[in-house]
Amino acid sequence: MSETTHTLDARGLSCPLPILKTRKAIAALTPGDVLEIRASDPGSVKDLDSFCTQTGHQLITSEEQDGGFYFRIRKA
């Protein structure tokens, strides 16, 4: 199961807002759901990796796309 079930547009937001909005969005999901995040803040790469490591969620995708950053996280 790797289908995106929810999306979060965090483009234009600076640290710490992308991670705070991600934390809030993923809290509302069911285990196994996938959250797709688009961000423009370069700090979000490290922040979301650390977030997943600390919380046990799976970082499926972390890549740079079209001048921004694209992530997919599966809720634990």
N, C-alpha and C positions, 0 to 999 in steps of 0.2 A: 504494500500500500504506500505509494509515494505521490498520490494525487493531491494537489493543493486544495485545501478546503476553505481557507480564509486568507485575506490579503491585508497588508498594512502599508500605507504609503507614508514613509517618514522622510521623504525628500524635502530639503529646505530646512530641516530641523538640525540644530547643533547639539552636541553632547551636553547634558545626559539625556535629552528628550527621546532619541531613537530607542535607547535601551529601556527607558521607563515605559514608553508606549508598547514596546514588545512584551515586557513583563505583564502589563495589564491585559493585552490582547491574548496572550497565551494562557493566562489564568482562566479565561472564559471558555477555553476549548476543552474538548473531551480527549483523554489519552488516545494517541494514534492520529489525531488530526494534524494537518500540516499547515503551518503559517508561512506565507510568502511575504517577504519584507523587501521594500525598495528604499534605499537610503542614499543620501549624497554626502554625508559626513564620513571622511576617511577613518575616523576613530571608531566607527561602528563595526569595522572588521574585527578588531581586537576585542571590543566590548561584547559583541554577540558570541564570539568564540568562548570567551571567559564565562559568559552567562550560561551557555550550554554545558560547559564543563562543571560548573558549580551546581546546576539544577538537575542535571541528568537528562535534559532534552537532547535530541539528536540533531546536530547541524548537518543537514543533507547536502546543501549547496551554499557555497560562499564564493562569489566571483564578481569581478568588475565587468560592468556592461554599460555601454552607451554613456560613459562619463559618470556613472553612478555605481552603486553596489547592490547586488541581488543576493538574497539569502532565502533558504527554505529550512524550516525547523519543524521536526516532528515532536509533538508533546509526549513526554514520558508518561 
